[in-house]
């Protein structure tokens, strides 16, 4: 099958990484993949590194007439069978082009935030999509209701991880802990994300403040993003001696592997986070909100503890429980690893996606 992925976002986050991961996986299964990406988008560079044909397009409304002609050309030249749209602007112009060219359309919704109700959702998720893939199950019913598209035309397919890539040896983990001055006796609680206001970093720091009396507890924020405000907040709370910010790590697995507990306290927008999947696969007990798809990985009392958003006291209480009961943490970690292997691998994601291809094409 010849597939065209369209992405109007110029950024480089979980959404763009998912597109490239899926493209690579489908290529290994014999599909031909072409990408059309917003000019200046980092996905252009990353996809070309992997050997994909990538067209630089301008999805802004002012450029739609030219973009429409370019899309017709791309679909004709590559014999495209299916167009997969991912963001708002590319869903509009890409959906219109695909409809006029009589191509099958999949719309992938990567966020768990509600879509705008009314005519917009009825067109983008209704008329301009034959099938909708979400990255968490929580958003399917609201979009179905708002778009008027029947629920059987929706499916949740979280971004799967490749177990062969998510690896950290004991030596790598030990080296990371040594690099960051962590003692063997330290009990480390960490989070990993591209830092944004809704990632729950404030609550993570507030929990650290509440538990500063337990001297063996250390805290680590793994990842880049908008870190300045959170580093300043840690200084205000005088947490410099117990909280460390690693910045962006190209390969975060030794850092996650060095943790005793993984926490992700997002308050909005999450699908199924790659970071929490990686932590689960690496056998870490989890503490997370149920925001978006996090509750599909952090199963309360099975793979970890669920906590309400904006509740640092609850986070502190659960961390204390895991600190005092290592056996419980080990049980959660083993269950989390097994859950990923059962439901959240790359192969599982590709299998489900190909089932949809067979259903609608």
C-alpha positions as CSV (number, residue, x, y, z in Angstrom):
1,X,0.0,0.0,0.0
2,X,1.2,3.5,-0.8
3,X,0.6,5.8,2.2
4,X,1.0,9.6,2.5
5,X,1.4,11.1,6.0
6,X,0.7,14.8,6.4
7,X,1.9,16.9,9.4
8,X,1.4,20.6,9.8
9,X,3.2,20.9,13.1
10,X,6.8,22.2,12.8
11,X,7.7,20.8,16.2
12,X,9.5,17.6,17.4
13,X,7.6,15.8,20.1
14,X,5.7,12.7,20.8
15,X,3.4,13.3,17.8
16,X,6.1,13.7,15.2
17,X,8.1,10.8,16.7
18,X,5.0,8.6,16.5
19,X,4.6,9.4,12.8
20,X,8.2,8.5,12.0
21,X,8.1,5.3,14.2
22,X,4.9,4.2,12.4
23,X,6.4,5.0,9.0
24,X,9.5,3.0,9.7
25,X,7.5,0.0,11.0
26,X,5.2,0.0,8.0
27,X,8.1,0.2,5.6
28,X,9.5,-3.0,7.0
29,X,6.1,-4.6,6.3
30,X,6.2,-3.7,2.6
31,X,4.3,-0.5,2.5
32,X,5.6,2.6,0.6
33,X,5.6,5.7,2.8
34,X,5.8,9.3,1.7
35,X,5.6,12.3,4.0
36,X,4.3,15.9,3.5
37,X,5.5,18.1,6.3
38,X,5.2,21.8,7.2
39,X,8.2,23.8,5.9
40,X,10.8,24.1,8.6
41,X,9.5,21.1,10.6
42,X,12.1,19.0,12.2
43,X,10.3,15.9,11.0
44,X,11.6,16.7,7.6
45,X,15.2,16.2,8.6
46,X,14.6,13.2,10.8
47,X,12.5,11.4,8.2
48,X,15.1,12.1,5.5
49,X,17.8,10.6,7.7
50,X,15.7,7.4,7.7
51,X,15.6,7.4,3.9
52,X,12.0,8.6,3.4
53,X,10.8,10.9,0.6
54,X,9.6,14.1,2.3
55,X,7.8,17.1,0.7
56,X,8.0,20.5,2.3
57,X,4.6,22.0,2.2
58,X,3.0,25.2,3.5
59,X,-0.3,24.2,5.2
60,X,-1.2,27.8,6.3
61,X,-4.6,28.8,4.9
62,X,-3.1,31.6,2.8
63,X,-1.1,29.0,0.8
64,X,-3.9,26.4,0.4
65,X,-4.4,26.8,-3.3
66,X,-0.8,26.0,-4.0
67,X,-0.7,23.3,-1.3
68,X,-3.8,21.6,-2.9
69,X,-2.0,21.4,-6.3
70,X,1.1,20.0,-4.6
71,X,-0.9,17.3,-2.9
72,X,-2.6,16.3,-6.1
73,X,0.9,16.0,-7.7
74,X,2.2,13.9,-4.8
75,X,-0.8,11.6,-4.8
76,X,-0.6,11.1,-8.5
77,X,3.2,10.7,-8.7
78,X,3.4,8.1,-5.9
79,X,0.1,6.3,-6.5
80,X,-1.1,7.1,-3.0
81,X,-3.9,4.8,-1.7
82,X,-4.3,6.2,1.8
83,X,-3.8,9.7,3.3
84,X,-3.1,9.9,7.1
85,X,-3.6,13.4,8.5
86,X,-2.3,14.3,12.0
87,X,-3.0,18.0,12.8
88,X,-5.7,20.5,12.2
89,X,-4.4,22.4,9.2
90,X,-3.2,19.3,7.3
91,X,-6.5,17.6,8.1
92,X,-8.4,20.3,6.3
93,X,-6.4,20.8,3.2
94,X,-5.1,17.2,3.1
95,X,-8.6,15.9,3.7
96,X,-10.1,18.1,0.9
97,X,-7.3,17.0,-1.5
98,X,-7.8,13.3,-0.7
99,X,-11.6,13.5,-1.0
100,X,-11.3,15.2,-4.4
101,X,-8.8,12.5,-5.5
102,X,-11.0,9.8,-4.0
103,X,-8.4,8.5,-1.6
104,X,-9.1,6.8,1.7
105,X,-8.4,9.1,4.8
106,X,-7.3,8.2,8.3
107,X,-7.2,11.0,10.9
108,X,-4.9,10.4,13.8
109,X,-5.7,12.3,17.0
110,X,-2.6,12.4,19.2
111,X,-3.9,14.5,22.2
112,X,-6.5,13.8,24.8
113,X,-7.8,17.3,24.9
114,X,-11.4,17.7,23.6
115,X,-11.9,18.8,20.0
116,X,-13.8,21.9,19.1
117,X,-17.5,21.1,18.9
118,X,-19.7,22.1,16.0
119,X,-19.1,22.2,12.3
120,X,-15.3,22.0,12.6
121,X,-15.3,18.5,14.2
122,X,-18.1,17.3,11.9
123,X,-16.0,18.1,8.9
124,X,-12.5,17.2,10.1
125,X,-13.5,14.0,12.0
126,X,-16.6,13.3,10.0
127,X,-16.6,14.2,6.3
128,X,-12.8,14.4,5.9
129,X,-12.0,11.1,7.6
130,X,-13.0,7.5,6.8
131,X,-11.5,6.3,10.1
132,X,-10.2,8.0,13.3
133,X,-7.3,6.6,15.3
134,X,-6.7,8.0,18.8
135,X,-3.7,7.4,21.0
136,X,-5.9,6.8,24.1
137,X,-9.4,5.4,24.5
138,X,-10.7,8.3,26.7
139,X,-11.1,10.6,23.8
140,X,-12.9,8.3,21.4
141,X,-16.5,8.7,22.6
142,X,-16.3,12.6,22.9
143,X,-15.0,12.9,19.4
144,X,-17.6,10.4,18.1
145,X,-20.4,12.4,19.7
146,X,-19.1,15.8,18.5
147,X,-18.3,14.6,14.9
148,X,-21.4,12.5,14.4
149,X,-19.2,9.6,13.2
150,X,-20.2,6.3,14.6
151,X,-17.9,4.7,17.3
152,X,-17.1,1.6,15.2
153,X,-15.0,4.0,13.0
154,X,-12.7,4.9,15.9
155,X,-10.0,2.9,17.5
156,X,-7.4,3.6,20.2
157,X,-3.9,2.6,19.2
158,X,-1.3,3.9,21.7
159,X,2.2,4.5,20.4
160,X,4.0,1.3,21.0
161,X,7.6,1.0,22.1
162,X,10.3,-1.1,20.5
163,X,11.7,-3.4,23.3
164,X,14.9,-3.8,21.4
165,X,15.6,0.0,21.7
166,X,14.4,0.6,25.2
167,X,17.3,-1.0,27.0
168,X,19.8,0.0,29.7
169,X,22.5,-2.3,31.1
170,X,23.3,-2.5,34.8
171,X,26.7,-0.9,34.0
172,X,24.9,2.0,32.2
173,X,22.6,2.5,35.1
174,X,25.4,2.4,37.6
175,X,27.4,4.9,35.5
176,X,24.5,7.3,35.3
177,X,23.9,7.2,39.1
178,X,27.6,7.8,39.7
179,X,27.6,10.7,37.2
180,X,24.8,12.4,39.0
181,X,26.2,11.8,42.5
182,X,23.6,9.2,43.5
183,X,24.6,6.8,46.3
184,X,23.6,3.1,46.2
185,X,21.4,3.8,49.2
186,X,19.5,6.7,47.6
187,X,15.9,6.1,46.7
188,X,15.3,8.1,43.5
189,X,11.9,9.3,42.3
190,X,11.9,10.7,38.8
191,X,9.8,12.0,36.0
192,X,10.6,12.2,32.3
193,X,9.0,14.5,29.8
194,X,9.3,17.5,27.5
195,X,8.6,20.1,30.2
196,X,5.4,22.0,29.8
197,X,3.0,23.7,32.2
198,X,0.6,20.7,32.2
199,X,3.2,18.0,32.9
200,X,2.8,18.2,36.6
201,X,6.3,19.3,37.4
202,X,5.0,21.8,40.0
203,X,3.3,19.0,41.9
204,X,6.4,16.8,41.6
205,X,8.4,19.6,43.3
206,X,5.8,20.2,45.9
207,X,5.8,16.5,46.8
208,X,9.6,16.7,47.1
209,X,9.2,19.6,49.5
210,X,6.8,17.7,51.6
211,X,9.2,14.7,51.9
212,X,12.5,16.6,52.3
213,X,12.8,15.1,55.8
214,X,13.5,11.6,54.4
215,X,17.2,12.1,53.6
216,X,17.5,9.1,51.3
217,X,15.0,10.4,48.9
218,X,16.3,12.1,45.8
219,X,14.4,13.6,42.9
220,X,15.2,13.8,39.2
221,X,13.5,15.6,36.3
222,X,14.6,14.0,33.0
223,X,14.1,15.9,29.8
224,X,14.2,19.3,28.1
225,X,11.6,21.8,27.3
226,X,10.5,24.9,29.2
227,X,12.7,24.2,32.2
228,X,13.6,27.7,33.5
229,X,10.4,28.2,35.5
230,X,10.7,24.8,37.2
231,X,14.4,25.2,38.0
232,X,13.6,28.6,39.6
233,X,10.7,27.0,41.5
234,X,13.0,24.3,42.9
235,X,15.4,27.1,44.0
236,X,12.5,29.0,45.7
237,X,11.6,25.8,47.6
238,X,15.3,25.3,48.5
239,X,15.4,21.9,46.9
240,X,18.7,22.3,45.1
241,X,20.4,19.5,47.2
242,X,17.8,16.9,46.4
243,X,16.3,17.7,43.0
244,X,18.3,17.5,39.8
245,X,17.4,18.5,36.2
246,X,19.2,16.4,33.6
247,X,18.1,18.4,30.5
248,X,17.4,16.7,27.3
249,X,18.9,13.2,27.0
250,X,19.1,11.7,23.5
251,X,19.0,8.3,25.1
252,X,17.1,8.5,28.4
253,X,16.9,4.8,29.2
254,X,19.8,4.6,31.7
255,X,18.3,7.6,33.5
256,X,14.9,6.0,33.8
257,X,16.5,2.7,34.7
258,X,18.3,4.5,37.6
259,X,15.0,5.4,39.2
260,X,13.3,3.5,42.0
261,X,9.9,5.1,41.2
262,X,8.6,6.8,38.1
263,X,6.0,9.6,38.4
264,X,4.1,11.4,35.7
265,X,1.6,13.9,37.1
266,X,0.2,15.4,34.0
267,X,-2.9,17.6,34.4
268,X,-4.0,17.8,30.7
269,X,-3.4,16.8,27.1
270,X,-1.8,13.4,27.5
271,X,-2.3,10.5,25.2
272,X,-0.4,7.4,26.3
273,X,3.0,8.9,27.2
274,X,6.1,7.3,25.7
275,X,8.0,8.0,28.9
276,X,5.6,6.1,31.1
277,X,5.7,3.2,28.7
278,X,9.5,3.2,28.8
279,X,9.5,3.3,32.6
280,X,6.9,0.5,32.7
281,X,8.9,-1.7,30.3
282,X,12.0,-1.0,32.4
283,X,10.2,-2.4,35.4
284,X,9.5,0.8,37.4
285,X,6.6,1.1,39.8
286,X,4.4,4.0,38.6
287,X,2.7,7.0,40.2
288,X,0.5,8.9,37.7
289,X,-2.7,10.8,37.3
290,X,-5.4,9.2,35.1
291,X,-5.1,12.1,32.6
292,X,-5.7,11.0,29.0
293,X,-4.2,7.6,28.6
294,X,-1.9,7.5,31.6
295,X,-4.5,5.4,33.5
296,X,-4.2,2.7,30.8
297,X,-0.6,2.1,31.9
298,X,-0.7,3.1,35.6
299,X,-3.3,0.6,36.8
300,X,-4.1,1.5,40.4
301,X,-2.9,-1.2,42.7
302,X,-1.6,-3.3,39.9
303,X,1.3,-1.4,38.1
304,X,1.4,1.5,40.5
305,X,-0.7,4.1,42.2
306,X,-3.1,6.6,40.5
307,X,-3.3,10.0,42.1
308,X,-5.6,13.0,41.4
309,X,-4.2,15.9,39.4
310,X,-2.9,18.9,41.5
311,X,-2.5,16.7,44.6
312,X,1.1,16.7,45.8
313,X,0.1,15.5,49.2
314,X,-1.4,12.3,47.7
315,X,1.8,11.9,45.6
316,X,3.9,12.2,48.7
317,X,1.8,9.7,50.6
318,X,2.2,7.1,47.8
319,X,5.9,7.7,47.5
320,X,6.2,7.1,51.2
321,X,4.3,3.8,50.8
322,X,6.7,2.6,48.1
323,X,9.7,3.8,50.0
324,X,8.7,1.8,53.0
325,X,7.6,-1.3,51.0
326,X,10.1,-2.3,48.4
327,X,8.4,-5.6,47.8
328,X,5.2,-3.8,46.7
329,X,7.3,-1.7,44.3
330,X,8.9,-4.8,42.8
331,X,5.5,-6.3,42.3
332,X,4.2,-3.2,40.5
333,X,7.3,-3.0,38.3
334,X,7.0,-6.6,37.2
335,X,3.3,-6.1,36.4
336,X,4.1,-2.9,34.5
337,X,6.7,-4.7,32.4
338,X,4.3,-7.5,31.6
339,X,1.6,-5.1,30.6
340,X,3.8,-3.3,28.0
341,X,4.8,-6.6,26.5
342,X,1.1,-7.7,26.3
343,X,-0.5,-4.5,24.9
344,X,1.9,-1.7,24.1
345,X,4.7,-2.8,21.8
346,X,5.5,-1.4,18.4
347,X,4.5,-4.7,16.8
348,X,1.1,-4.5,18.6
349,X,0.6,-0.9,17.3
350,X,1.5,-1.9,13.7
351,X,-0.7,-5.0,13.8
352,X,-3.7,-3.0,14.9
353,X,-3.0,-0.3,12.3
354,X,-2.8,-2.8,9.5
355,X,-6.1,-4.3,10.6
356,X,-7.6,-0.8,10.0
357,X,-6.0,-0.6,6.6
358,X,-7.5,-4.0,5.6
359,X,-10.9,-2.8,6.9
360,X,-11.2,0.5,5.1
361,X,-9.1,0.1,1.9
